[in-house]
Amino acid sequence: MNPKIEGIDNVDQKPIPGTRRISAKLGEQHIKDRLIEYGELSTQQLQDLTGMNVNQVRNRIRNLIDMGEVLPTSSASSRNRRYKITG
């Protein structure tokens, strides 16, 4: 199945119920995997490594921070802000 249209009902082009949250969880796991593999990464680096757009990366990073699984390395306004796995 084409990943760009995964979770889309081809009859009327609406998302299949429940697939959005699954995709978010998969995206979060993909980000965690990259952070484990590479260490500290910026939003741009995560975007390049995961293929997600900047908004997808930011939303998933925000969720991971809220869950306590990822830590930012500097303030939200810093140009040098990176993220790392907790622990």
C-alpha atoms as a printed R data frame, in Angstrom:
   type eleno elety resid chain resno       x      y      z
1  ATOM     1    CA   MET     A     1   0.000  0.000  0.000
2  ATOM     2    CA   ASN     A     2   1.275  3.473 -0.816
3  ATOM     3    CA   PRO     A     3   2.361  5.043  2.518
4  ATOM     4    CA   LYS     A     4   1.122  8.482  1.473
5  ATOM     5    CA   ILE     A     5  -2.450  7.205  1.275
6  ATOM     6    CA   GLU     A     6  -2.329  4.592  4.012
7  ATOM     7    CA   GLY     A     7  -5.352  4.927  6.269
8  ATOM     8    CA   ILE     A     8  -7.466  6.570  3.554
9  ATOM     9    CA   ASP     A     9 -10.691  5.013  2.353
10 ATOM    10    CA   ASN     A    10 -10.345  5.257 -1.447
11 ATOM    11    CA   VAL     A    11 -14.100  5.455 -1.953
12 ATOM    12    CA   ASP     A    12 -14.590  8.884 -0.414
13 ATOM    13    CA   GLN     A    13 -11.015  9.895  0.598
14 ATOM    14    CA   LYS     A    14 -11.808 10.200  4.317
15 ATOM    15    CA   PRO     A    15  -9.509  8.832  7.030
16 ATOM    16    CA   ILE     A    16 -10.449  5.433  8.361
17 ATOM    17    CA   PRO     A    17 -11.536  5.875 12.007
18 ATOM    18    CA   GLY     A    18  -8.722  5.255 14.486
19 ATOM    19    CA   THR     A    19  -5.816  5.363 12.019
20 ATOM    20    CA   ARG     A    20  -4.728  8.901 12.904
21 ATOM    21    CA   ARG     A    21  -3.854  8.002 16.487
22 ATOM    22    CA   ILE     A    22  -2.099  4.832 15.350
23 ATOM    23    CA   SER     A    23  -0.031  6.905 12.924
24 ATOM    24    CA   ALA     A    24   0.857  9.343 15.697
25 ATOM    25    CA   LYS     A    25   2.045  6.475 17.911
26 ATOM    26    CA   LEU     A    26   4.115  5.034 15.068
27 ATOM    27    CA   GLY     A    27   5.608  8.469 14.443
28 ATOM    28    CA   GLU     A    28   6.450  8.845 18.120
29 ATOM    29    CA   GLN     A    29   8.157  5.453 18.100
30 ATOM    30    CA   HIS     A    30  10.082  6.369 14.954
31 ATOM    31    CA   ILE     A    31  11.331  9.558 16.659
32 ATOM    32    CA   LYS     A    32  12.325  7.635 19.794
33 ATOM    33    CA   ASP     A    33  14.177  5.088 17.665
34 ATOM    34    CA   ARG     A    34  16.159  7.851 15.925
35 ATOM    35    CA   LEU     A    35  16.992  9.504 19.260
36 ATOM    36    CA   ILE     A    36  18.209  6.188 20.644
37 ATOM    37    CA   GLU     A    37  20.282  5.591 17.511
38 ATOM    38    CA   TYR     A    38  21.803  9.068 17.117
39 ATOM    39    CA   GLY     A    39  21.549 10.687 20.561
40 ATOM    40    CA   GLU     A    40  20.532 14.353 20.713
41 ATOM    41    CA   LEU     A    41  18.780 15.642 17.590
42 ATOM    42    CA   SER     A    42  17.150 18.890 16.500
43 ATOM    43    CA   THR     A    43  13.680 19.185 15.002
44 ATOM    44    CA   GLN     A    44  15.245 19.636 11.556
45 ATOM    45    CA   GLN     A    45  17.412 16.549 11.963
46 ATOM    46    CA   LEU     A    46  14.404 14.513 13.099
47 ATOM    47    CA   GLN     A    47  12.456 15.793 10.112
48 ATOM    48    CA   ASP     A    48  15.243 14.671  7.752
49 ATOM    49    CA   LEU     A    49  15.679 11.273  9.414
50 ATOM    50    CA   THR     A    50  11.992 10.392  9.730
51 ATOM    51    CA   GLY     A    51  10.514 11.884  6.569
52 ATOM    52    CA   MET     A    52   7.825 13.633  8.601
53 ATOM    53    CA   ASN     A    53   7.050 17.294  8.077
54 ATOM    54    CA   VAL     A    54   8.041 19.849 10.713
55 ATOM    55    CA   ASN     A    55   4.547 20.052 12.244
56 ATOM    56    CA   GLN     A    56   4.331 16.278 12.598
57 ATOM    57    CA   VAL     A    57   7.726 16.188 14.315
58 ATOM    58    CA   ARG     A    58   6.839 19.057 16.660
59 ATOM    59    CA   ASN     A    59   3.485 17.528 17.630
60 ATOM    60    CA   ARG     A    60   5.012 14.136 18.320
61 ATOM    61    CA   ILE     A    61   7.945 15.635 20.241
62 ATOM    62    CA   ARG     A    62   5.471 17.631 22.344
63 ATOM    63    CA   ASN     A    63   3.566 14.406 23.140
64 ATOM    64    CA   LEU     A    64   6.784 12.590 24.039
65 ATOM    65    CA   ILE     A    65   7.869 15.441 26.327
66 ATOM    66    CA   ASP     A    66   4.438 15.424 28.023
67 ATOM    67    CA   MET     A    67   4.768 11.662 28.577
68 ATOM    68    CA   GLY     A    68   8.247 12.140 30.053
69 ATOM    69    CA   GLU     A    69   9.971 10.029 27.390
70 ATOM    70    CA   VAL     A    70  11.960 12.839 25.743
71 ATOM    71    CA   LEU     A    71  13.734 15.866 27.200
72 ATOM    72    CA   PRO     A    72  14.592 19.137 25.467
73 ATOM    73    CA   THR     A    73  18.213 20.192 25.939
74 ATOM    74    CA   SER     A    74  17.541 23.943 26.066
75 ATOM    75    CA   SER     A    75  14.712 26.475 26.266
76 ATOM    76    CA   ALA     A    76  11.920 26.531 23.712
77 ATOM    77    CA   SER     A    77  13.205 29.790 22.217
78 ATOM    78    CA   SER     A    78  16.763 28.529 21.693
79 ATOM    79    CA   ARG     A    79  18.013 28.039 18.137
80 ATOM    80    CA   ASN     A    80  20.164 25.192 19.446
81 ATOM    81    CA   ARG     A    81  17.318 23.209 21.006
82 ATOM    82    CA   ARG     A    82  17.735 19.477 20.664
83 ATOM    83    CA   TYR     A    83  15.939 16.498 22.132
84 ATOM    84    CA   LYS     A    84  17.128 13.366 23.859
85 ATOM    85    CA   ILE     A    85  15.649 10.230 25.384
86 ATOM    86    CA   THR     A    86  15.138 10.402 29.159
87 ATOM    87    CA   GLY     A    87  17.161  8.207 31.407
